[in-house]
Amino acid sequence: MTHITQKLIQFITLAMLMIAPLILTSCKTPVPPVLVSTPIGASIPIQVADIDFFNDHDPQAIEPYIDHLYYPTLSDMLMTWGTATLIPSDANGNLLMTIAKADLRELDIASNDDLKSLFTNEQRKLIIADLEAVFSFTHPVENRTASIVVKSSYQNTIADYTTPAESERIRQFVMTEAIARFDGEFRRQIADISASQDWPVAP
C-alpha cells in the first residue's frame, strides 16, 4: 500500500468520524413541543337563583371542521365549564348562558399558500378552536339586567414528523386551551361589569 493510499484512507476515516454524529442527529425524531396549559380559576358565585345553559351551536360535519369527531365535543366541554364554574348564590334572579359557537377546524398547511407563508415548511396541519357564548343576567331587584359576549380562540400546528398519538394530543390540547382562554376572558369581562354595577358576582 502506497503512502498516498494510506493518507487517503486516514482522511476518509477521519471525515466519517466527524460526519457520523451529524448523520445520527439528523436521523433522530425531533422532540415534540412542550404543551403548557393555562390554568382555569376557581368557581364564581353569581348573584342569581338559577343558571340555565343552552347550546345554540350548529356543528359543521364537513371539512375542515372536525369537532363532530370528538366526544366530548368542544361545545360539551364549554357546557361543562359553565356548570362547574358558575355557581348560583342568591334567592332570586337568573343567568342564561347560550353557546353560539364551538368550532374545531383542521387546515392543511401544505396545500394552502396563505398558510404556508405564515408557517415553516415542516408544519403540516393547523388546528384552530373558536368559542363564543352570550351571558344574560336578570334580577328582580331594581330590574337589574346585564349581558356580555365572550369569545376565545386558540390554535397550534402539527409538524410533519409528529406521530398519530402526538397529533391527537395536540388536537386535545387546542380544545382545552381554548376553554382556558375563554375562562380568562369571562373573568375579565365579569369583573368589569361587577365593578360598575356592584353585581352580578357575589361579594
C-alpha positions in Angstrom: 0.0 0.0 0.0 1.4 3.3 -1.0 1.9 6.3 1.2 -0.7 8.3 -0.7 -3.3 5.5 -0.4 -2.7 5.3 3.4 -3.1 9.0 3.7 -6.4 8.9 1.7 -7.8 6.1 3.9 -6.9 8.1 7.0 -8.6 11.2 5.6 -11.8 9.3 4.7 -11.9 7.6 8.1 -11.4 11.0 9.9 -14.1 12.6 7.7 -16.6 9.7 8.5 -15.9 10.1 12.2 -16.7 13.8 12.0 -19.8 13.4 9.9 -21.3 10.4 11.8 -22.7 12.5 14.7 -24.3 14.9 12.3 -26.0 11.9 10.5 -27.2 10.4 13.7 -28.6 13.7 14.9 -30.5 14.3 11.6 -32.0 10.8 11.8 -33.3 11.3 15.4 -37.0 12.1 15.7 -37.4 15.7 16.8 -38.7 16.2 20.3 -42.4 17.1 20.4 -43.2 20.6 21.5 -43.9 21.1 25.2 -47.6 22.0 25.7 -48.2 24.1 28.8 -51.9 24.5 29.7 -53.3 27.8 31.0 -54.9 27.1 34.5 -58.6 27.6 35.0 -59.7 29.6 38.0 -61.9 28.7 40.9 -65.7 28.7 40.8 -67.5 32.0 40.6 -70.6 32.7 42.8 -73.2 34.6 40.8 -76.0 36.6 42.4 -78.9 34.7 40.8 -81.1 31.8 41.9 -80.9 29.8 38.7 -78.5 29.3 35.9 -79.7 27.9 32.6 -77.5 26.6 29.8 -78.5 26.5 26.1 -76.4 25.1 23.3 -77.2 27.0 20.1 -74.0 25.9 18.3 -74.7 24.3 14.9 -71.8 21.8 14.3 -70.5 21.6 10.7 -69.8 17.9 9.8 -67.7 18.7 6.8 -64.1 19.6 6.2 -62.2 21.4 7.6 -64.5 21.1 10.7 -63.6 18.2 13.0 -65.5 18.9 16.2 -68.1 16.3 15.5 -65.4 13.6 15.5 -64.7 14.1 19.3 -66.6 13.2 22.4 -67.0 15.3 24.4 -67.3 17.9 21.7 -65.9 21.4 22.2 -69.4 22.6 23.0 -69.8 19.8 25.6 -66.5 21.0 27.1 -67.7 24.6 27.3 -71.0 23.5 28.8 -69.1 21.5 31.4 -67.0 24.6 32.2 -70.2 26.6 32.7 -71.8 24.1 35.1 -68.6 23.7 37.1 -67.6 27.4 37.3 -70.8 29.4 37.6 -72.5 28.8 41.0 -75.9 30.4 41.9 -75.7 32.3 45.2 -79.0 34.2 45.6 -82.7 33.6 46.2 -83.7 35.5 43.1 -82.5 36.2 39.5 -81.4 34.2 36.5 -78.4 33.7 34.3 -78.7 32.3 30.8 -75.6 31.0 29.1 -76.0 30.5 25.4 -73.3 28.8 23.4 -73.2 30.4 20.0 -70.0 28.9 18.5 -67.7 26.0 19.4 -65.8 25.1 16.2 -62.8 22.9 15.8 -61.0 23.1 12.5 -58.0 21.3 10.9 -56.4 23.0 7.9 -53.8 21.5 5.6 -50.9 24.0 5.6 -49.0 22.2 2.7 -51.8 22.9 0.2 -52.7 26.4 1.4 -50.4 29.1 0.0 -51.8 31.7 2.5 -50.9 29.4 5.5 -47.5 28.3 4.0 -46.3 31.9 4.1 -47.0 32.0 7.9 -45.5 28.7 9.0 -42.3 26.8 8.3 -42.2 24.0 5.8 -42.1 21.3 8.5 -45.6 22.2 9.7 -48.3 20.1 8.1 -51.6 20.9 9.9 -53.1 23.9 11.6 -55.7 23.2 14.4 -58.0 26.1 15.4 -60.6 26.2 18.1 -63.1 29.1 18.2 -65.6 29.7 21.1 -68.4 32.2 21.6 -71.1 32.4 24.2 -73.7 35.0 25.4 -74.4 35.5 29.1 -77.6 37.3 30.0 -78.2 38.2 33.7 -81.5 39.3 35.2 -82.5 40.1 38.8 -85.8 41.5 40.1 -84.2 43.9 42.5 -84.2 47.3 40.7 -84.9 45.4 37.5 -81.2 44.7 37.1 -80.0 43.3 33.8 -76.6 42.7 32.2 -75.3 40.9 29.2 -71.8 40.0 27.9 -70.5 38.2 24.8 -67.4 36.2 25.5 -65.1 34.9 22.7 -61.9 33.0 22.6 -59.7 31.3 20.1 -56.6 29.2 20.2 -54.5 27.5 17.5 -51.5 25.2 17.2 -49.7 23.4 14.4 -48.9 19.7 13.8 -45.5 19.1 12.2 -44.6 16.5 9.5 -42.7 14.3 11.9 -45.5 14.1 14.5 -46.8 10.7 15.4 -50.5 10.0 15.3 -50.7 9.8 19.1 -48.9 13.1 19.4 -51.1 14.7 16.8 -54.1 13.6 18.8 -52.6 15.1 21.9 -52.1 18.4 20.2 -55.8 18.5 19.0 -57.0 17.8 22.5 -54.7 20.5 23.9 -56.0 23.1 21.4 -59.6 22.3 22.7 -58.7 22.5 26.4 -56.6 25.6 25.9 -59.4 27.4 24.1 -61.6 26.6 27.1 -58.9 28.1 29.4 -58.7 31.2 27.3 -62.5 31.5 27.4 -62.4 31.2 31.2 -59.9 34.0 31.4 -61.9 36.3 29.1 -65.1 35.7 31.0 -63.4 36.6 34.3 -62.1 39.8 32.8 -65.5 40.9 31.5 -67.5 39.9 34.5 -65.1 41.8 36.8 -65.6 44.9 34.6 -69.4 44.8 34.8 -69.3 43.9 38.5 -67.1 46.9 39.2 -69.5 49.3 37.5 -72.8 47.8 38.8 -71.8 46.1 42.1 -73.4 43.0 40.5 -73.7 40.1 39.4 -70.7 38.5 41.1 -71.5 37.7 44.7 -69.2 39.5 47.3 
